[in-house]
Every structure is written in C-alpha cells, then in structure tokens.
Amino acid sequence: MDEDQPQGTGSGCPKTIDRYVSFDGIDCDGKARRLMQFIERRMADSGADHPFLNYFMAKRQPRSGPAPDDLFLIHSSINQIREFFEQCGDQESLALLMQLEEECC
C-alpha cells in the first residue's frame, strides 16, 4: 500500500497520513548542536588543518544575512562530515550522524 495515501482506521473513517508526524518528539535541533560540538572537538583534537571544515564552521556565523541552523548545515554537507569522522575513526560521531540523517534529514 502506498504510504502517502489515506488508509482506513478500522472505524470506517479515512485516516490522513502526515509524513512529518514521525518527527514529533525527536530533538533534531539538539542532536544537530551535539554533532557540531563533536566536529569542533575532533577538529581541535586532530591539530591538523581542515580547509573544508574551517569553511563549513565559518558558515555558522555568516558575515551577512541570517545564520543557517545546524541541521541545515549538516544536511548540506553530510557526506564530507561522514568522511571526516571515518578518517578520525570516531564511531560515536558516525552513529549520531547516521541517526540524525535517518530521523531528521
């Protein structure tokens, strides 16, 4: 059955499916903030220069215009972030990134 189509509830009344209901109760913003902290910590721990991540983190505080939220930034660069955590061998951060991608992006 197509998940986007109304389904019966057993009471004879059609049930409207809202694909965003699953986000209810998930702290996507909190998880995104936590992941940004993981990125900052890993960058500091490595002591190496990370040109992309420096650029990425600078986007949090743009020189003009509104600052994008952390979830948007993570979603727009998720593959680069994944690669960084893989290179660091940071399984905890990878697990949070995966959870954030599946639940919130």
Long-range contacts (C-beta under 8 A, 24 or more apart in sequence): 22-103, 23-103, 23-104, 26-103, 26-104, 28-71, 28-100, 28-103, 28-104, 29-69, 29-70, 29-71, 31-96, 31-99, 31-100, 31-103, 31-104, 32-69, 32-70, 32-71, 32-73, 32-74, 32-100, 32-104, 33-70, 34-96, 35-70, 35-74, 35-81, 35-93, 35-96, 35-97, 35-100, 36-60, 36-70, 36-73, 36-74, 38-85, 38-90, 38-92, 38-93, 38-96, 39-81, 39-84, 39-93, 42-84, 42-85, 42-88, 42-90, 42-93, 45-88, 46-88, 50-84, 52-77, 52-80, 53-80, 53-84, 56-80, 56-81, 71-100, 71-104, 71-105, 74-100, 74-105, 75-101, 75-105, 78-105
